[in-house]
Amino acid sequence: MINKVSELSTLCDVKVCAIIYSPYYTQLEVWPSPLRAQHVFADFKWMPEMEQSQKMVNQVSFLHLRITKAIDQLKKQCKGNLQKEIAHIIFQCLMGKPLHQLNLIDLNNLGWLTEQHLKEI
């Protein structure tokens, strides 16, 4: 954890601190030092409230953002996979496979792609 915080500070050139609490240890772990952490908090408190809220993130909002991004990536990947499957179907048709041998899903996908291209035209 400390390594990641240190990397974040170095790579992004931002002032960061970390306070790590564990129910298994009696002492808090503070990085880089308690004095430096106090300076980071003091700088944060002096920021306008609007700027503070833009820089704050909690685990719930962070995970929500990550899940939203992952869902968007999944949708994009599924659309790309569908287009590749349809391109494969078209290639098979061009190689002589008759349309009546296609299953219902492939025919629906082919119809969808045809509609998409007609909309573009």
Contacts in CASP RR format, 6 or more apart in sequence:
PFRMAT RR
TARGET T0000
AUTHOR 0000-0000-0000
METHOD contacts of the structure
MODEL  1
MINKVSELSTLCDVKVCAIIYSPYYTQLEVWPSPLRAQHVFADFKWMPEM
EQSQKMVNQVSFLHLRITKAIDQLKKQCKGNLQKEIAHIIFQCLMGKPLH
QLNLIDLNNLGWLTEQHLKEI
1 18 0 8 1.000
1 20 0 8 1.000
2 18 0 8 1.000
2 20 0 8 1.000
2 29 0 8 1.000
2 31 0 8 1.000
5 16 0 8 1.000
5 17 0 8 1.000
5 18 0 8 1.000
5 31 0 8 1.000
6 31 0 8 1.000
6 32 0 8 1.000
8 14 0 8 1.000
8 16 0 8 1.000
9 15 0 8 1.000
9 16 0 8 1.000
15 39 0 8 1.000
15 40 0 8 1.000
15 43 0 8 1.000
16 40 0 8 1.000
17 30 0 8 1.000
17 31 0 8 1.000
17 32 0 8 1.000
17 36 0 8 1.000
17 37 0 8 1.000
17 40 0 8 1.000
17 41 0 8 1.000
18 29 0 8 1.000
18 30 0 8 1.000
18 31 0 8 1.000
18 37 0 8 1.000
19 28 0 8 1.000
19 29 0 8 1.000
19 30 0 8 1.000
19 37 0 8 1.000
20 28 0 8 1.000
20 29 0 8 1.000
20 30 0 8 1.000
20 31 0 8 1.000
21 28 0 8 1.000
21 29 0 8 1.000
30 37 0 8 1.000
31 37 0 8 1.000
44 52 0 8 1.000
44 55 0 8 1.000
47 55 0 8 1.000
82 109 0 8 1.000
82 112 0 8 1.000
83 113 0 8 1.000
85 106 0 8 1.000
85 109 0 8 1.000
86 109 0 8 1.000
86 110 0 8 1.000
86 112 0 8 1.000
86 113 0 8 1.000
89 102 0 8 1.000
89 106 0 8 1.000
89 109 0 8 1.000
89 110 0 8 1.000
90 110 0 8 1.000
90 113 0 8 1.000
93 99 0 8 1.000
99 107 0 8 1.000
99 110 0 8 1.000
102 110 0 8 1.000
END
